[in-house]
Amino acid sequence: MVLRPAHWASISLTLATLLAPLCLAEELHYEQASEFGADDSLGAVNYLTPETALAASKLVRLGRSYALGMVSSSEVPAWGERKFAVETVGIPLTPDSTVISAHDDRWVTHVGIGTQIDGLGHLGIDGMFYNGRRSKDFFRKDGLTALGTEDIPPIVSRGVLLDIASHRGKKHLADSEAVDAKTLKEAARRQGVTIQRGDVVLLHTGWMSIMQEDPEAFMAKQPGIDLGAARYLAELGVVAVGSDTAALEVQPSLVSNHPFPVHGLFLANYGVYILENVVTRELAADEAYEFMFVLGQPRLKGSVQAIINPVAIR
């Protein structure tokens, strides 16, 4: 295991962070078939039960809801060649119609723009996707034939917010600042919450505040969890992990053989779903550390990802 100094050369960190343990370069490989059986295609949502939803509903005491999705538009920074476009059109009506007027719209967009869920068909390791599938087995140009997000059941569970920015005494984390498992444990302890099987865990880094002032920086050098933190959460049995960043994980990657190791670990090895660009600032401001989490994603057949608007209720 060798340190990778190049990843840290352009990072401006506080003295306290510099004294923290540095992430070591390691490699990521496909590890395991699913614990839910050879034919499973749903992953960690198998942990959800009627009892999970009922327990989450008991967290609702104020009747307040929080929209966790941002407004998707052409102004939202996106990865690579992803584009967003919409055309609003008038609906042709009969010449003698004087009562009704109407509009329609046509969307031509990548669905990985804005607040989104990454399905299990999004990313793999060593050519392997969730539960031993290979791209050639389910990838088609007109949509995935397996692991599509349309098959994900409604996610109704306990949500937990870990305010990492506040825990580290910052408005927002620094460029490429890594969040390790120790930090997750300390933040949870400080907030008085315990992460449980079936939870949806959201991280507040404050990084979304960078989006408008410097979109390129927002995408290029993102703070986020490292591989050890991801493994810690996955082994607790969480259903999904999200953040107010576009990648969830620290960018650039600290792992030598994979540009998105946390994505690989969560999606391919554990079947844990990833939520990106989650709007967490109101939850953090209200110190809303546990709540009922509700998500019903668009059911687009064969979709790899989906634009979403999850809701937190407390």
Secondary structure, 3 states (H helix, E strand, C coil): CCCCHHHHCCCCCCHHHHHCCCCCCCCCCCCCCCCCCCCCCCHHHHHCCHHHHHHHHCCCCCCCEEECECCCCCCCCCCCCCCEEEEEEECCCCCCCCCCCCEEEEEEECCCCCCEEECCCCCCECCEEHHHEEHHHHCCCCCCCCCCHHHCCCEEEEEEEEEHHHHCCCCCCCCCCEECHHHHHHHHHHHCCCCCCCCEEEEECCHHHHCCCCHHHHHHCCCEECHHHHHHHHHHCCCEEEECCCCCECCCCCCCCCCCHHHHHHHHHHCCEEEECECCHHHHHCCCCEEEEEECCCCCCCCCEEECCCEEEC
